[in-house]
Each structure stands twice: as structure tokens, then as C-alpha cells.
Amino acid sequence: MEQQKKTFAVKLKGLAPWISEIQYEKEERDLTLYFSLKRDAEINIIVEDGGAGHKLFSPATPPLGALSQKLISSVEYKPNSDLYIASLCRQDFQACGATSLALKDAVEELKQCGGENSSLLVLLETGKGTQGLLWSKRPEVREKVKMLEQGTEKGNWVLFAPKGPLPSLREAFKARL
């Protein structure tokens, strides 16, 4: 009698162009994969925990800017809407020696880490209060944010000024988007 096979896949999106060789080592209960990278590889690795709905960024080379690292450390992923949500408080900007003007460049760096087709919502505290910045290629996501909060849209960007403290705003957006 033939046993049925159970199959699963491990997908490493966008990594194939930088891989030159793959090897594996199988032990009693563990499997270790070894990926040899091409010399010119400049990658960032995203580890997704599908069950919990989180993605973790692990920068390889080149190192990200300080503000981008702060963004990455606070990011949460909503797989059902392919949306990353991050937040920055005033102390984060001070620790990086940055202002909110540097945020656009930090978002651009994050997009290069693998979120080029995903949407990214950043909530931040500034001297003028709480602000939000959304980058999304998807018009329906931009429209939904503009319906929730009055905002200004320019290209794939939406800038808005929500009312309320940062932690509760983050939870509200997680629930509504």
C-alpha cells in the first residue's frame, strides 16, 4: 500500500537572482538549508510567520539608515491586506538625529527591502501632533485611508493628520484596514 505524501514549500521571494547554490543537511528532526550568495548580492531577508501574521526584516548588506531601522523595528504585517504598519514617536526621531522630513527616504529604503508591491502605513508623532503617511500602489487602499482620515494624495502617497495618541491610532488602523 502506497503512503500518501504531504508536501509543503518554502518560498523565498525575489531571492533567486542572488543565489548561486543551495545545499541542505537533514538531521533526525531538523533540516538546515544553506544558500550561497553571488558576490554582488545586496539583499535584505524577510522572515514571515504566517500563523501570527508578522514579518520580520533582517537587513543583510548594505546597512539601512537609522530611521529605517527604527521603522523596521516597529513594523507589523497584515497579510490579508498586504499592509505593513509602523509607528515612530518623537524620541525615535531624536535618537536617529532625524526629522519627519527624512521619513520619505526611510520608507523608500523599506520598499527596497521587499515591500515594493505591499502598502506601508507609518504613523508618527511630530511637534505638530500625530501624522500619518501611506505609500501604496493600490488605489483602493489609498481611498480607504482617505475615507477614514482626511488626507492629501500625491501619486502613490497619502499624507493625513489623525487625532489621538499613537498607540490607539495604530490599533484603530490595524482593525479598520
FITIVO-210043 format. One record per residue: x, y, z of N, C-alpha, C, O in turn. Coordinates in steps of 0.001 Angstrom, whole numbers, plus 500000, padded with zeros to 6 digits. Example, Ala and Ser with C-alpha at 12.3 -4.5 7.8 and 13.67 -1.06 7.14 Angstrom:
// residues 2
513190494310507800512300495500507800513200496700507800514236496681508465
512850497750507080513670498940507140512900500030507870513409501138508039
***
This chain:
// residues 177
500837498822500000500000500000500000500886501248500000501819501364500795
500580502162499107501397503358498943501036504430499973499860504723500190
502057505010500603501824506092501567501574507388500819502194507660499791
500651508188501353500411509495500760501488510463501229501866510468502401
501973511273500310502974512275500655502282513555501076501260513942500509
502845514199502066502422515539502437503519516474501963504697516241502233
503145517510501271504125518405500674503893519827501151502749520254501309
504959520550501376504879521980501654506038522650500939506977521987500497
505964523961500829507006524706500117507513525848500985506773526414501790
508759526169500809509364527343501410509703528263500250510524527920499399
509072529429500214509281530352499106510085531550499587509734532187500580
511148531846498887511996532991499194511815533986498049512519533926497040
510874534887498219510508535816497152511660536748496791512294537354497655
511906536841495496512878537776494974514322537455495268515201538263494969
514589536321495833515953535983496241516726535220495157517957535218495164
516026534586494243516662533716493255517805534366492473518811533696492243
517712535616492055518822536181491274520147536259492033521204536340491409
520110536237493360521338536371494144521882535041494662522951535004495271
521156533955494426521577532637494906522397531942493836521984531857492679
523564531444494230524387530709493275524335529205493530524587528413492622
524006528806494768523995527380495098523134527148496339523086527986497239
522460526005496373521647525627497535522050524225497967522179523323497139
522246524049499266522536522731499828521639522538501046521127523502501614
521461521298501433520701521056502642521356519960503461522120519135502959
521025519986504743521528518984505677520321518501506478519612519293507099
520105517199506453518952516638507143519433515862508355520231514932508243
518931516262509516519242515560510750517978514826511192516983514805510468
518017514239512351516874513460512813515566514251512752514586513783512173
515549515444513344514312516231513394514428517602512716513444518337512623
515612517936512252515843519271511717516328519215510281516948518246509842
516029520279509570516510520452508213517176521829508150516566522832508519
518403521875507692519137523125507565519380523382506093519900522523505381
519002524574505635519225524983504250520396525950504211520500526848505047
521274525763503238522428526628503056522314527288501687522215526605500667
522329528601501669522240529359500438523563530071500205524003530860501041
524192529798499079525413530508498708524999531684497843524306531525496837
525439532874498254525075534088497534526151534458496526527334534178496720
525720535085495458526670535626494491527417536772495153526913537375496101
528591537073494674529432538096495290528761539459495377528913540155496382
528031539850494356527450541187494324526083541260495013525345542227494823
525750540262495794524434540213496432524297541294497496525107541383498419
523274542101497354522897543075498367521430542810498662520547543285497948
521181542059499707519808541634499973519404541967501396520244542237502255
518107541941501625517519542012502949516591540825503041515867540523502092
516605540162504155515826538945504310514580539256505126514660539909506167
513426538787504652512167538952505354511732537578505808511595536664504996
511516537428507094511072536151507635509614536325508035509282537197508839
508746535492507472507324535627507729506846534489508604507128533319508341
506118534847509650505447533874510494503989533902510082503205534694510603
503624533037509146502281533044508578501187532875509601500123533481509472
501419532068510612500401531831511619500102533069512443498948533324512784
501121533834512763500934535026513577500691536262512721500285537300513245
500932536174511419500716537307510538501757538400510691501457539574510475
502968538036511055504036539020511230505142538754510229505372537616509818
505827539827509843507030539693509034508137540408509768507937541499510303
509288539806509793510452540410510423511488540686509341511731539839508482
512084541842509380513118542195508422514460541948509073514672542307510231
515343541353508353516700541153508848517643541725507803517928541067506802
518130542933508020518973543527506987520293542783506836520981542491507815
520621542489505602521943541933505304522782543133504889522931544063505681
523321543150503711524072544311503261523260545034502212522491544370501518
523363546304502042524057547278502868523228547626504100522025547366504121
523850548212505132523088548567506316522108549690506014522380550577505205
520974549632506674519950550647506484520250551858507351520991551770508330
519664552992506977519790554197507776519129554021509132518305553126509321
519495554880510071518993554761511443517465554871511504516823554124512243
516885555787510741515432555942510776514738554724510164513692554299510653
515306554166509108514749552945508506514796551789509492513857550996509563
515879551684510252515987550629511255514922550796512332514349549809512795
514653552043512737513581552285513719512235551860513153511425551256513856
511995552173511882510740551765511245510603550251511234509554549711511584
511674549568510829511651548112510753511387547490512118510677546490512226
511958548081513153511786547503514488510348547615514987509965546909515920
509547548492514379508172548652514849507136548116513864505936548265514094
507577547500512780506644547111511726505821545879512111506318544946512743
504554545907511710503659544749511801503075544538510423502880545492509670
502797543301510094502294542968508766500878542423508861500587541556509684
500000542944508005498627542440507895498532541694506574498359542320505528
498641540361506599498689539616505344497409539710504516497471539685503287
496252539817505165495004539854504403494889541102503536494160541094502544
495596542179503892495567543392503074496959543752502535497130544820501947
497947542882502725499321543115502280499781544515502680500238545306501854
499645544790503973499923546118504522500889546018505690500703545210506599
501918546846505653502830546992506775502410548233507546502150549276506946
502342548134508864502023549282509704503192549492510663503629548568511348
503687550726510695504799551072511575504486552396512257503657553168511776
505146552653513367504952553924514051506270554416514624507146553633514993
506384555727514686507577556383515220507144557474516180506276558285515856
507748557496517359507454558573518310508558559631518206509564559425517527
508359560760518884509350561849518816510729561374519262511740561784518691
510779560511520281512056560016520779512809559207519711514039559217519672
512061558511518850512702557755517765513444558696516821514570558417516408
512801559812516483513447560784515605514678561384516280515725561547515652
514539561711517573515670562285518308516834561303518380517987561693518199
516538560032518644517590559017518748518344558844517429519530558515517423
517647559068516316518273558922514998518902560216514511519616560223513508
518644561306515212519118562601514737518435562991513444519050563605512572
517152562633513315516410562873512078515149563678512372514722563804513520
514571564214511312513280564900511416512270564128510575512627563180509876
511023564537510648509987563869509858510226564036508361509664563282507566
511045565002507960511366565183506544512163564001505988512138563751504783
512866563278506854513662562125506424512808560871506252513299559837505799
511541560968506611510679559779506596510482559211505195510472557992505019
510324560077504201510103559581502836511266558705502388511052557648501794
512493559134502668513665558326502291513695557004503051514082555977502494
513287557024504321513251555791505117512226554819504544512473553614504490
511079555337504119510050554484503503510578553902502193510345552731501893
511284554711501418511874554212500171512845553066500456512861552074499727
513651553192501505514575552114501874513811550851502250514210549748501875
512713551005502988511908549844503373511317549163502154511281547934502089
510860549928501202510294549345499983511341548491499280511005547451498715
512588548907499305513657548149498664513964546861499425514603545960498881
513518546766500673513745545549501475512770544448501109512829543363501688
511890544693500179510974543638499781509531544050499797508663543244499462
509241545269500171507861545713500224507459546563499035506617547452499168
508051546302497865507801547142496704506356547101496235505864548087495687
505668545994496433504281545888495998503309545932497161502096545990496955
503822545904498368502982545984499556502714547447499888503425548339499427
501690547679500686501395549030501153502087549241502490502256548297503263
502485550475502764503176550801504006502519552025504629502458553089504011
502028551870505851501409552945506607502307553269507791502628552390508590
502711554530507906503556554966509009502813556036509793502369557037509229
502680555820511092502094556807512000503232557405512796504114556679513254
503230558726512970504343559367513639503899560547514488502904561215514204
504678560777515542504477561937516394505446563024515950506643562786515793
504908564210515753505752565348515411505432566485516369504550566358517220
506136567577516234505856568753517050504463569308516788503906570016517627
503899568989515628502559569466515255501474568461515608500311568679515267
501812567381516275500837566345516618501104565066515841502195564862515307
500096564213515787500230562928515107499968563106513617499063563839513216
500764562433512809500588562448511362500653561023510844501164560123511511
500134560837509658500196559538509014500677559680507591500387560670506919
501412558689507137501922558662505775501694557261505228502134556273505816
501015557190504117500737555910503467501394555913502102501301556888501357
502063554808501777502537554585500417501888553304499936501999552256500571
501201553404498793500558552219498240500373552385496743499990553453496265
500650551314496010500376551298494577498890551059494313498399551305493211
498182550577495333496783550193495156495840551361495474495786551814496618
495100551849494474494201552989494688493139552723495747492736553642496459
492677551472495861491631551168496846492131551349498275491359551733499154
493405551079498517493976551279499848494098552779500131493758553239501221
494583553533499148494694554982499337493329555606499587493191556478500446
492323555166498844490963555695499025490407555353500399489756556186501029
490654554150500863490148553738502176490750554596503286490045555011504205
492058554861503198492703555708504199492147557122504126491916557751505159
491930557628502917491373558984502777489937559049503292489504560095503775
489198557953503197487841557925503758487893557913505284487056558538505935
488861557215505854488988557144507305489517558457507881489072558899508941
490441559062507200491083560301507652491215561236506456491608560809505370
490889562501506651491092563471505577492577563515505260493407563676506154
492901563373503999494303563362503631494538563951502263493608564178501489
495792564192501986496220564718500695496945563618499953497870563003500484
496523563369498719497120562314497912497986562931496825497586563879496150
499182562371496671500078562777495594500769561528495082501626560963495762
500404561099493895500941559853493346500501558683494210499310558516494473
501454557873494652501154556708495497501176557050496982501079556149497815
501299558329497334501429558767498719500145559427499203499463560117498445
499822559205500483498733559922501153499286560426502482499829559654503272
499143561720502718499554562337503971498299562782504696497436563420504093
498175562458505985496987562810506754497368563086508200498458562731508647
496449563729508929496700564097510328495593563520511212494603564202511475
495744562291511670494722561681512529494759562270513936495785562792514373
493651562183514627493556562668516003493687561497516964493097560438516752
494459561696518012494580560676519039496016560282519294496913560639518529
496237559539520379497594559087520713498040557955519781497228557179519277
499331557892519577499925556950518636499516555483518858499107554829517899
499611554942520086499262553519520259497811553199519891497548552173519264
496870554062520272495468553771519956495186553956518467494351553247517906
495868554891517827495712555064516377496206553836515635495574553372514686
497320553325516070497878552133515422496896550968515507496658550275514518
496335550759516680495349549677516846494108549926516004493556548992515423
493666551172515933492479551501515136492718551215513653491851550647512989
493869551599513133494169551332511736494329549835511472493921549350510417
494907549110512399495030547657512237493648547032512127493452546096511351
492694547533512888491340546977512874490562547387511629489744546610511136
490800548598511107489982549119510026490531548838508618489781548891507644
491795548548508509492359548314507173492549546847506883493013546486505801
***
